[in-house]
Amino acid sequence: MNIMDKNKLAIIISEDKYLDNIAGLIKAAAKKDGDISVSIFITDKGVFLTENKEFISLLKELNDIIDNVSVCEHSCNINGVVFRDEIFNYSSQFENAKIIDELKENDRALLF
């Protein structure tokens, strides 16, 4: 299936306390046989998840359905997050706006 034909799930993470819920959603999307692609933007206190080994392992394990995992560089800097992993795209809030702007009628966005 072409990526343009897939439904998209955008997950915006601004807190680090919902890992189980986020993991459950990504795993459920993975069970949809390639019908759903996931884009993630991490900001504010959510950037602490970028240091969480369980979260990083989940993203690497399910990388085939994840289009993009962008992290607000500014949020990392102001929250003292210095660890960087190559799985993340460290960027600005523009990526957040871009993810939302690219959503189509049947796509969904969730904020944690």
RAKA-V310241 format. One line per field, one symbol per residue. ss: DSSP state (H for helix, E for strand, - for the rest). phi: phi as a letter, one per 30 degrees, with the letter a starting at -180 (. if undefined). burial: + if it has 24 or more other ideal C-beta (glycine too) atoms within 12 Angstrom, else -. A space follows every 10 residues. Layout:
BEGIN
ss: ???
phi: ???
burial: ???
END
This chain:
BEGIN
ss: --HHH-EEEE EEE-----HH HHHHHHHHHH -----EEEEE EE-HHHHHHH H-HHHHHHHH H----EEEEE EEHHHHHHH- --------EE E-HHHHHHHH H------EEE E-
phi: .deddddccc ccccbccced dddddddddd ddhidbcccb bcbhdddddd ccdddddddd dcedccdabc bdedddddci dcdbcddccd bcdededded dddcecdbbb cc
burial: -----+++++ ++++-+-++- -++-++--++ -----+++++ ++++-+++++ ++--++-++- -+--++++++ +++-++--+- +---+-++++ +---++--+- ------+-++ -+
END
